[in-house]
Every structure is written in structure tokens, then in C-alpha cells.
Amino acid sequence: MVKRVVTGAHYGLRDWLAQRVTAVVMVVFVIFLAAMLLISPPHDDASWKTMFSSRWMRIASFLFLVSLFWHAWVGMRNILMDYVHATGIRLTLQILIILSLVIYTVWSVEILWAMEMQWR
């Protein structure tokens, strides 16, 4: 009998599903945003602010950005696991990527919800 040794973290199905779900969320948002821009294109700064002033638009934008960051994380993690074989270097790069994506997420919240505070 041959004993089969399986190595790796077994992220396969979860990664595949995460990539598909986040891609669908991003495509839906882009199509929706493109439709809004075709129907009523903003011509100045005030028009852009008005478009993003509603709470649902900020939530949709944040959902898009979180999906983008998660999609990027899964892709980058898989690339690093496949091509960076030195554990210390791979771990360092993964930590730097995680920190960057967390900072981008916090920054996104700050940008999207700071607009609400400025308009009140």
C-alpha cells in the first residue's frame, strides 16, 4: 500500500470560493457605479460629494474595498506560498502585506466616513 503524504495548508476550496465571491461583489459594484455615472455623470466636486453622501453608497464602496483587499490577500498569500520557499522571508512578506491591507482598510473607513462628518 502506498501512503500518500499531503502537504500545505489546504486552503483550496476556501480560497477558490473567497476569490469568486469577492470578484462578484467587485463586479456588481463596478457595474452599478458605471450605470450611475452613465445616467448622471458628476461634473464637479460637489456632484461627486453628493453621489457619495448617501449612507448606502458609502457602505457599498466600503464593501467593494474590503472585497478588493481580501481578494488581494488571498492572491498574494497564494503567490508567496508557491514561489517564496524561505519561511522567514515568506512570513515577513505576509506580515507586511497584512499590515498594509489593514492600514488601507482603516484609511478607507476614515475617508468614507470623514465625508459624512464634513457635510453635517
C-alpha positions, 0 to 999 in steps of 0.5 A: 500500500502506498501512503500518500503524504499531503502537504500545505495548508489546504486552503483550496476550496476556501480560497477558490470560493473567497476569490469568486465571491469577492470578484462578484461583489467587485463586479456588481459594484463596478457595474452599478457605479458605471450605470450611475455615472452613465445616467448622471455623470458628476461634473464637479466636486460637489456632484461627486460629494453628493453621489457619495453622501448617501449612507448606502453608497458609502457602505457599498464602496466600503464593501467593494474595498474590503472585497478588493483587499481580501481578494488581494490577500488571498492572491498574494498569500497564494503567490508567496506560498508557491514561489517564496520557499524561505519561511522567514522571508515568506512570513515577513512578506505576509506580515507586511502585506497584512499590515498594509491591507489593514492600514488601507482598510482603516484609511478607507473607513476614515475617508468614507466616513470623514465625508459624512462628518464634513457635510453635517 
